Amino acid sequence: MHLVPADRANHRTIDGHRVCEAIAAIGDAEHVQAWAERFSLLADPGRLSLLLALHETGPLAVSDLAVATGMKDPAVSQALRLLRAGGLVTGDRDGRIVRYRLIDPAVAEVLAHGVLGYRE
């Protein structure tokens, strides 16, 4: 059990080799924290709706996203601010219009799997 941290080395295990595999699969704490933050952004139905819309259609403006999701413009803007800060979306300015698009490929893959599973 070479991967077990010293503070857990004396704990009883049933399948020690699997414990080491599990520790390797979990990886470092920073990686787990980053994914937990991504998933927390997906946990809100409004933000998830925005991401699904952007994933399926490509770039959309705030007002279009509001109509598509049934949210108010200020709520869409607030959600997009959080998604932008989390590195999931970006906005591209075209004059006075800003169109948002999904830029996180890992989240796009999660959304693709979720959408396929939901529709089947």
C-alpha positions as CSV (number, residue, x, y, z in Angstrom):
1,M,0.0,0.0,0.0
2,H,2.6,2.4,-1.2
3,L,0.2,5.3,-2.0
4,V,-1.5,5.5,1.4
5,P,-0.5,8.7,3.2
6,A,1.3,8.2,6.4
7,D,-1.6,9.5,8.5
8,R,-3.8,6.7,7.2
9,A,-1.2,3.9,6.9
10,N,-2.3,2.2,10.1
11,H,-6.0,2.0,9.1
12,R,-7.4,-1.4,8.4
13,T,-8.1,-2.2,4.7
14,I,-9.8,-5.1,3.0
15,D,-8.4,-4.7,-0.5
16,G,-5.2,-2.8,-0.1
17,H,-4.3,-2.8,-3.8
18,R,-7.7,-1.3,-4.6
19,V,-7.1,1.4,-2.0
20,C,-4.0,2.4,-3.8
21,E,-5.8,2.4,-7.1
22,A,-8.5,4.6,-5.6
23,I,-6.0,7.0,-4.2
24,A,-4.3,7.2,-7.7
25,A,-7.7,7.8,-9.3
26,I,-8.6,10.6,-6.9
27,G,-5.4,12.4,-7.6
28,D,-4.3,15.6,-5.9
29,A,-6.6,17.7,-3.8
30,E,-6.3,20.7,-6.1
31,H,-7.7,18.7,-9.0
32,V,-10.6,17.4,-6.9
33,Q,-11.3,21.0,-5.7
34,A,-11.3,22.3,-9.3
35,W,-13.8,19.7,-10.4
36,A,-16.0,20.3,-7.3
37,E,-16.1,24.0,-8.2
38,R,-17.1,23.1,-11.8
39,F,-19.8,20.8,-10.6
40,S,-21.1,23.4,-8.2
41,L,-21.6,25.7,-11.2
42,L,-23.6,23.0,-12.9
43,A,-25.7,22.3,-9.8
44,D,-27.9,25.4,-10.3
45,P,-30.8,24.8,-12.7
46,G,-30.5,28.3,-14.2
47,R,-26.8,28.0,-14.9
48,L,-27.2,24.5,-16.1
49,S,-30.0,25.6,-18.5
50,L,-27.7,28.4,-19.8
51,L,-24.9,25.9,-20.4
52,L,-27.1,23.4,-22.1
53,A,-28.4,26.2,-24.4
54,L,-24.9,27.4,-25.3
55,H,-23.7,23.8,-25.7
56,E,-26.5,23.0,-28.2
57,T,-26.8,26.2,-30.1
58,G,-23.5,28.0,-29.8
59,P,-23.1,31.7,-29.0
60,L,-26.1,33.6,-27.7
61,A,-26.8,37.1,-26.3
62,V,-28.2,37.7,-22.8
63,S,-31.6,38.6,-24.1
64,D,-31.8,35.5,-26.3
65,L,-30.7,33.3,-23.4
66,A,-33.3,34.9,-21.2
67,V,-36.0,34.0,-23.7
68,A,-34.7,30.5,-24.2
69,T,-34.4,29.7,-20.4
70,G,-37.4,31.7,-19.1
71,M,-35.0,33.6,-16.8
72,K,-35.0,37.4,-16.5
73,D,-32.1,39.3,-18.1
74,P,-30.5,40.3,-14.8
75,A,-30.5,36.7,-13.6
76,V,-28.9,35.6,-16.8
77,S,-26.3,38.2,-16.6
78,Q,-25.5,37.2,-13.0
79,A,-25.3,33.5,-13.9
80,L,-23.1,34.3,-16.8
81,R,-20.8,36.4,-14.6
82,L,-20.3,33.3,-12.4
83,L,-19.8,31.0,-15.3
84,R,-17.3,33.4,-16.8
85,A,-15.4,33.7,-13.5
86,G,-15.3,29.9,-13.4
87,G,-13.8,29.7,-16.9
88,L,-16.8,27.9,-18.4
89,V,-18.0,30.6,-20.8
90,T,-16.6,33.7,-22.5
91,G,-18.3,36.6,-24.2
92,D,-17.5,37.9,-27.7
93,R,-18.4,41.5,-28.4
94,D,-20.0,42.5,-31.7
95,G,-20.6,46.2,-31.4
96,R,-23.1,46.6,-28.5
97,I,-24.0,42.9,-28.5
98,V,-22.1,40.3,-26.4
99,R,-22.7,36.7,-27.4
100,Y,-21.6,34.1,-24.9
101,R,-20.2,30.7,-25.7
102,L,-19.1,27.6,-23.8
103,I,-15.3,27.3,-23.7
104,D,-14.6,24.5,-21.2
105,P,-14.2,21.3,-23.2
106,A,-14.5,19.0,-20.2
107,V,-17.9,20.6,-19.2
108,A,-19.0,20.4,-22.8
109,E,-18.3,16.6,-22.7
110,V,-20.2,16.3,-19.4
111,L,-23.1,18.2,-21.0
112,A,-23.0,16.0,-24.1
113,H,-23.2,12.8,-22.0
114,G,-26.0,14.3,-19.9
115,V,-28.1,15.5,-22.9
116,L,-27.7,12.1,-24.6
117,G,-28.7,10.2,-21.5
118,Y,-31.7,12.4,-20.8
119,R,-33.1,12.2,-24.4
120,E,-32.8,8.4,-24.6
